[in-house]
């Protein structure tokens, strides 16, 4: 996962390796969605909420959703024929193996 400002740096991997992009009509595509390395395949996910000086390396196989507070329902005030119900839960992302993930710090 990386910030959009780093997307051009990642897309430059293709030109640095001498790879050419297909041109269809007047459109030029220069984007990388998948990087194949000796360590496996890396999918590039752009997240605008990420810091622009970090990139996260996340292995989804070792990520799960943990329940902090189980799902409950609570009836709210009745308004005419309508019944309102509130759903309450607390969930979080849980890294089941912390050495399966990493972070790259980008310095200019």
C-alpha positions as CSV (number, residue, x, y, z in Angstrom):
1,X,0.0,0.0,0.0
2,X,1.3,3.4,-0.9
3,X,0.3,7.0,-1.3
4,X,-0.7,8.2,-4.8
5,X,2.3,10.6,-4.9
6,X,4.6,7.5,-4.9
7,X,2.6,5.8,-7.8
8,X,4.8,7.6,-10.4
9,X,7.9,6.2,-8.7
10,X,6.5,2.7,-8.8
11,X,5.4,3.1,-12.4
12,X,9.0,4.2,-13.2
13,X,10.1,0.6,-12.4
14,X,8.7,-0.4,-15.8
15,X,10.7,2.2,-17.8
16,X,13.8,1.5,-15.7
17,X,13.7,-2.1,-16.8
18,X,13.3,-1.2,-20.4
19,X,9.7,-2.4,-20.6
20,X,7.5,-0.6,-23.1
21,X,3.9,0.1,-22.6
22,X,1.2,-0.5,-25.2
23,X,-0.2,2.6,-26.9
24,X,-3.9,2.3,-28.1
25,X,-4.9,5.2,-30.2
26,X,-4.1,8.3,-28.4
27,X,-3.9,6.7,-24.9
28,X,-0.6,5.9,-23.2
29,X,-0.8,3.5,-20.2
30,X,2.0,3.8,-17.6
31,X,0.8,2.1,-14.4
32,X,2.0,-1.0,-12.4
33,X,-0.5,-3.1,-10.6
34,X,1.7,-6.2,-10.0
35,X,5.4,-6.5,-9.4
36,X,6.9,-10.0,-9.7
37,X,10.1,-10.3,-7.6
38,X,12.2,-13.2,-6.3
39,X,10.2,-12.8,-3.1
40,X,6.9,-13.4,-4.8
41,X,4.2,-11.3,-6.4
42,X,3.5,-7.8,-5.0
43,X,0.2,-6.2,-5.8
44,X,0.3,-2.4,-5.7
45,X,-2.6,-0.8,-3.9
46,X,-2.8,3.0,-3.8
47,X,-4.4,4.5,-0.6
48,X,-4.8,8.2,-0.4
49,X,-4.9,8.1,3.4
50,X,-1.4,6.7,3.6
51,X,1.6,8.8,4.5
52,X,3.5,9.8,1.4
53,X,6.8,8.8,3.0
54,X,5.9,5.2,3.8
55,X,4.9,2.1,1.9
56,X,3.3,-0.9,3.7
57,X,4.1,-4.5,2.7
58,X,1.1,-6.5,3.9
59,X,0.6,-10.3,3.4
60,X,-3.2,-10.8,3.4
61,X,-2.7,-14.4,4.3
62,X,-1.7,-13.3,7.7
63,X,-4.3,-10.6,8.3
64,X,-7.7,-11.4,9.9
65,X,-10.6,-9.4,11.4
66,X,-10.7,-9.6,15.1
67,X,-13.9,-8.9,17.1
68,X,-13.4,-6.6,20.1
69,X,-17.1,-6.3,20.9
70,X,-19.6,-8.8,19.4
71,X,-22.5,-7.6,17.3
72,X,-25.5,-6.7,19.3
73,X,-28.7,-4.9,18.4
74,X,-30.5,-2.3,20.4
75,X,-34.0,-1.0,19.8
76,X,-34.3,2.8,19.5
77,X,-37.3,5.0,20.1
78,X,-40.3,4.2,18.0
79,X,-41.5,6.8,15.5
80,X,-45.0,6.1,14.3
81,X,-45.1,2.7,12.4
82,X,-41.3,2.7,12.0
83,X,-39.0,0.8,14.3
84,X,-35.4,1.8,14.5
85,X,-32.6,-0.6,15.5
86,X,-29.0,0.2,16.2
87,X,-26.2,-2.3,15.3
88,X,-23.2,-2.1,17.7
89,X,-19.9,-3.9,17.1
90,X,-16.2,-3.2,17.3
91,X,-13.8,-4.8,14.8
92,X,-10.1,-4.4,14.1
93,X,-7.5,-5.7,11.7
94,X,-5.3,-8.3,13.4
95,X,-1.9,-9.3,12.1
96,X,-1.6,-13.0,13.1
97,X,2.1,-13.0,12.3
98,X,4.0,-9.7,12.7
99,X,7.1,-10.8,10.7
100,X,4.9,-11.4,7.6
101,X,4.6,-7.6,7.1
102,X,6.9,-4.7,6.6
103,X,7.2,-1.0,6.0
104,X,9.5,0.9,3.5
105,X,10.4,4.4,4.6
106,X,10.9,6.7,1.6
107,X,13.4,9.5,1.9
108,X,13.9,12.2,-0.7
